[in-house]
Amino acid sequence: MADYVITLKLEVDDDSDVQARIWIDSDLPGDLWSEAELPLEHVGPGTWSGQFSAEHGRFMYRVGILAQPGTIWSLSIQSLIGQVRELLFDSDEVTLPKEWLVGMCEDFPEPRRLFDLREFPRLSS
């Protein structure tokens, strides 16, 4: 069973001239040989999706996009463990004909905060 789904969307009317590839590496302390290309399903115009598992709930992703500069892209990663929830969402504009997106995602069992501003005393002037 897959634990995660990653979806890449490109805002295009015709996706015959665009390409997308995604690699996942869930063996973070490993070397570059642990990265594997994710089989993608073309689920609609300009939209690709793939499912994968990550044993420890953390992984790196690398996305290759071939599209015209100015094309808007969005990337979503969802956890399929328990209730489906979105772990990551990002969106921007392609600036070069060939772009790479690289990042890391970690699936925490519950929402986490690095700090809570309510815990800090108010500064008086």
N, C-alpha and C positions, 0 to 999 in steps of 0.2 A: 504494500500500500504506500502511496506517495504521502509525504508529510507536508509538502509545500507546492505552491503553484506560483509561477512567475509569468507576468503578462506584459508584453511590450506593445504599445500602440503608437502608430505614426499617423498623423492627420494628413491623409492623402486621398484624393479621389480615385486614383488608379495606382495600385501598388506593383505594377509590372516592372517598374524601374527601381524598386527599393529592395533591399535585402536586410535580413536580421539573423544574427547568430548569438547564442548564449552559452557560456561555459560556467560550470559550478565547481567549486572546490570546497569540500566539507572537511578535508584533512588539513586544517590550518597549520599545524606545526610541520607538516610534510613539505616536500619540494614541489616544483612546478609540474612534475609528472602526475600528481594526484588530481589535477584539474581534468574535468571531462565535459565534452560538448553535450549539451542537452538537446534531445530530439524535440523539435518544435512543431506544433500543430498550427496551421494557418486557419484561424477561427473566424476571419472576416476581413473586410478590406483594411489593409494596413495593421492587422492585429495578429500577433503570434503568442502562443502560450505553451508552457511546458511544465510537467510535474516531476518532482524529484524528492529524494529523502536525504536527510542530514542527521546522522546518528546523535550528535551532541547538541542539536538545535542551533548551530551557528555555521555560517558558510560565507565564502566570498563568491561574488559573481563578476563576470566580465561580459559585457554586451557589445557586440559589433554592429554598427548601423551604417548602411550605405544608402544615402538619400540626398536630395537637393538641399543646399543650405536654405534655412528659413523654415524647414519642415518642423513642426512641433511634435515632440515625442513625450510619452509618459510611460513610466515603469511602475508596476505594482507587484509586491510580493505578499502572498497570503499564507497563513498557517492553516493547515487542514486538521490539526490536532485538536480534538474536542470541538468547540464552537469555532466556525470559520471566522478569522479576524485578519485584518490587514496589518502587516508588520512594517511595511515600508511603502511610501509613495513618493515619486519624484517626477518632475516634468521640466522641460526646457526646450530650447530651439537648437536644431542642428546648425552648426556654424561652418563646418567643413564637409565635403562630400563623403568622407569616411571618418566616423567618430567612434570612440571607445568610451564606455561607461564602466567604471570599476568601483566596487564597493563591498562592504561587509554587512551582514545582517545577522542578528542574534534574536532568537525566540525566547523571551523571558516568560515564565509561566503566568505572570500577572504584570500589569502596568508598573513601570518603575520611573522614579524621578531621580535625577542626580542630586538635587537639593530642593527644598521647599522654602520659598521666600517667607512663608509664615513663621518659620522657625527662627528667623533672624530678628533681633530687636530693632525697633525703629530708630533711625538716627535723628537726633534733634539738632536743629540748626542754631 
